[in-house]
């Protein structure tokens, strides 16, 4: 705010006037060195000659007392720079940009990631004119990195969900191929030679079959003797064993594993039969699903839940499967005993498939 000045001219008080107007009055001779002036209404009256800079071109009037030292002149206040407050504001915005960028990169969640990054970029642009523009630039760089990290995490989570959703649909499409053409579907699959044939499954004495160890996931399982162990053409399926009788009826055991997202939701970590059933319904909403039974089980030392589900996709046919789910480390595993060859064939082979699944163990 500009300083207000009052002056006494002709025995009368005049004002207020600003500093520029007071100088103009002094140059015009209206305000002389011996004129009484004061700044504001609370300061004392002083001679105008004591105001520093008011009479730059004038010769000061002689002091009334030559022997006494004159008091120092009063400084004439300079107008406040309007850019000072703007500069201070820009520096605060530059600092805010740096803080927002750090928060967005340190916590790349759905809220702090995008919102913090946008805030860092906006405040950084506004703070580029300040002396601390380095902070603004650093904030915008961190915001860009945070957006990149958030985008990668989002892509990985969406990809995992999509792969999980496609798994059973691919298995179902393969199983729905008529027996006459089904052999063509199995051609791309790679038959795996078991490490030992006719050996007793670890920890059991009543099942001799095809022993398989998966080095990448660290588990072993003994499939029923005579079943063909295959690497599936479905990339989500780790391994499967298939049995085909002379009439072309098929039963199979399939093991699939899904990496949980970087930040799994509560639903993804919930291991109950009802939760897994709801997940199946969401994944295969284009098909008709019916849950026959459910429960809990122990697969060696692993707590598992299971659902017996009937999937119907007219006019191709129907698949019946008992699906076990359990979590090992950061992976959700699904072990399925399935058949699309009718109720009687599934029921007849289910005890043997359950027995094989019970041999699944992590570690040799």
N, C-alpha and C positions, 0 to 999 in steps of 0.2 A: 504494500500500500504506500502511495507517495506521501512524503512529509507535508504537513499543513503548517503554514506560517501566518502570523499576525503582525501588523505593524501599526504604529501610531503616527498619523499624519494630520497636522493642524489640530492637535489636541483630541482627535477622534481615533478610535480603534477600527482598523479595516482588516478584512480577511474572512475566511482563510484563503490563502493562495498556495500553489505548489512551488517547488524550488525553481522551476523554469520561470514562472511568472514573477517571483521575487527578484531574480536576476534582471528580468526585463524592466522592472520598476527601478532597480538601481541604475541600470544603464540610461533610463529616461530621466534620472535625477529626482524622481519622486521619493525614492528611498535613498537617504544620504547616510554617510558614515555615522553621523550622530543621531540618526533615527532609531528609536527604540523598537526592537523586534523580539519575537519569541516563537519558539517551535511548540505547537500544540497549545493546550490551555492550561497545563499544569507546570510548565517551565517558567522561570523568572524572565523579566524583561531585560534585555542587554542591548548595547549599542550595536548597530548594524555592522560596524567595522570589525567586530569580533567574529563575525560569521566568515569562516575560511572560504576563500574563493569567490566571495560576493562582489568584491571590488578589485578584480584582477588588473584592470587598466587604470584604476584611480589611485591617487596618492593619499595615504591615510591621513586623517586629521591629526594635528599634534595632540599628544597626550596632555590632559589637564595638569598632571603632576609629573615633571621631568624626573624627579628623584625616585619616584615609585615605579617598580617594575609592573608592566602591564600584564594582566592575566592572559593565558594562552587563548588563541582564537578558537571558536567553536567550529567543528567540521560541518560542512554542508553535506548532508546525506545524499549519496548517489542512488539513483533509482534501482530497485531490485531487478536483476536479470530474469526475464520470463522463462529463459531456457534452462535455468538451474533446476527448477522443479521437474521439468520434463526429463532432464538428464538423470536425475535421481530415480524417476519412475522407470526409465529404460533400463537402468542398472538392476533394479529389482526384478524386472521381467526377464532379464538375462539369467539372473540367479535362479528364478523360478523354472526357467526352461531346463537348466542343468539338473535341478532336483527332480522334476517330472521325468526326465530322461532316465535318470538312475533308478527311480522307482519302477518305471515301466519295464526296464531290462532285468531288474532283480526279481520282479514278480510278474512273469508273463501270463497272468490268468486272463479269463474272459473280460474282467472288469478293468483291472489295472493296466493290462497290456495295451488295448486300443485307446482307451480314454487317456491314460498317461502319455502315450505317444503323441496323440493329437494335441494335447495341452502343451507338451514340450515343443512341438513344431510351431504352434501359434505364438506362444510367448517368446520363442527363439527369434522368429521373424521380427516381432515388435522390439526385441532387445538388441538387434544388430547395430543400431545407431549409438549404443552406449559405449563407454570406455571399456566395459567388460564384455565386449562382443565375443571374446573367446569362450566365455561360459555359454552364450547363446548358441554358438556353433557346436560346442561339445554336446549340449542338450539335444540339438536336432540330430546329430550323428547317433547318439544313444537311442533316440526315439526310432530312427530308421532300423537299427539293429534289433530293437525290441519288437517292431512290427514283423521283421523277418523271422525271428524266433517264434513268435506267436503263429505266423502263417505255417511254418514247418510243423509245429505241434498239432495245429488244427488239421493239416493234411494227413498226418500220421494217424490221428484218431479217426478221421472220416474213413481212411483206407481200411483200418482195422475193422470198423463196424461193417463196411461194405463186404469185406472178405468173409466175415462171420456170417453175414446174411446170405451170401451166395453158396455156402458150403453144402447145406442139405439139398438146396434146389438142384445143384449139379449132380449130387449123388442120386437124387430122385429121377432126374432126367435120364441118367445112365441106366438105372434099374427098370425104367418103364419101356425100354426098347424091347420089342417082341423077341421071343427065344430064337426065331429063325435068323434074325439080324444082329442079335446081341454079341455074337462072336467078333463082329467087325468093330464094335465099340471097345473091346478089351485089347485089341491089337497094339495101341500106343503104350499100354501099361507094361512096365518092366517087371518080369518075374524075379523074385529075390530067392537065392539059394540059402536056406537056413544054415546056421553055423553047425548045428548038430541035429541029426534025425533020430527019432526013436528014443530020445533021452527023457529022463524023468524031469518034470518041471521042478525048479528049486522050491523046497519046502512042501512038496506034495508027493504022494506015492501012487495016486490013482489016475494020473493023466500023463500019458507019454505022447509027445507030438513034435511039432516044429518049433524049435527054440529060436527066438529072434531078439537081437539086442540092437537098439538104436543109439549110436554114439552121440549124435547131435543133441538128443534130448535126455540121454542117460537113463533110459528105462529098458527093461526086458519083459518078454511075455512068451508063453508057450501056447501056440495055436494047436487046435486038434490035429491029430495025425492024418495025413492025406489031404489036408486043405492046401490050396495054392496061396503062397504068400506073395503079395504084389506091392509095388510102389504105384500108387494111384495116379491116373492122369489129372486128377483134381489136385491142384497145388496145395490146398489147405489140409489134405489128408496125409498124415505121416506114413502110415502103413495100413494094409488091410489083408485079411485072409478070406478066400472065397471057396465055398464048397458047391459043386454042381453034381446033381445025381443024373442017372441015365435018362430021366424024363425031361431034363433041362431045368428042373427047379433049382433055385439059387438061395443060399444063405451066406451071409458075410458078417465079419467083425471088422469094424473100421475105427481107427484111432486118429483123432484130429487134435491139434493144439493151436491156441490163439493167444498171441501176446496181448496182455492187458495194456490199455492206453497208458501214456505217461502219467496222467492224472485220472485214474479210473473213477467212475461215478459209484455212488453207494449201491445202485442196482447191480452194477457189474461185479461187485465184491460180495453180494448177498448170495450165499450158497444154500438155498432151500429148494425143495422140489417145486413149490408154487412159483417161486421167482424164475426158475429155469423154464417152467411151463409157459409163463407169460412171455418170456423171451422167444420161445419157439413160435408162439402165436403171432408175435410181431414180425418175426423173420419170414414166416410162410403164410402171410395173410391172403395170398392169392390161392391157397389150397384149403381144402376142408380138413381140419384137424380135430381129432377126438382123443381125449386122454382116458385111457382105460384104468390105469393104476399108477401109484407113485409110492415112494418111500425113501429110506436112507439105507446105506450099506457101508461096509468096510472093504476097501480094496487094499489088501495088506494093511499098512498102517494109515492109509489115507481115508479121511472121512469123505464120503460121496453121497450124492442124491441121485435118484433115478426116476424116470417117467416112461411108462409104456404108452406109446402114441401111435395112432392109426392115421396115416396121411392118405387122403383120397384126392385124386386128380382125374376126374372123368374126362374123356372116355378111356384114358390110357390104363388106369388100374389103381392099385392100392398097395401101399407099403406099410408093414407093421414093424416097429422097432422099439427096443428097450434101450434108452439112452442114459448113460451114467455121466455125471459131471463132477469134477473135483479140481481144486487149485493146487498147483505145485510151483512154488516160487512166484514168478510174475507171469505164469502161463495158466490159462483155463483149458483144461483137457476135456474132451468129450469122447467116450468110448461107447460105440453103438453095436448092438446085436440086431441084425435086420434081415428081413426077407420080403420079397414081393411076390411070393409063390403061393399065397393062400394061408389061411388060419392054421390048418392042420400041419403044414410043413414047418411053419414058424414055431408052433407049440412043440413039435417033436424035436427040433434042434436047439431050442432055447436053453435047456439044462446044460448041454455040451458047451454052448457059447458062454453062458454064465460061468461055467467051471474054468474055461480058458481065461476069461476076463479077471477072475480072482487070482490068477498067477502074475498079473502085471505088478512090477516092482521097479523102483528107481535104484540104480546101482546094480552092478553084476552080482 
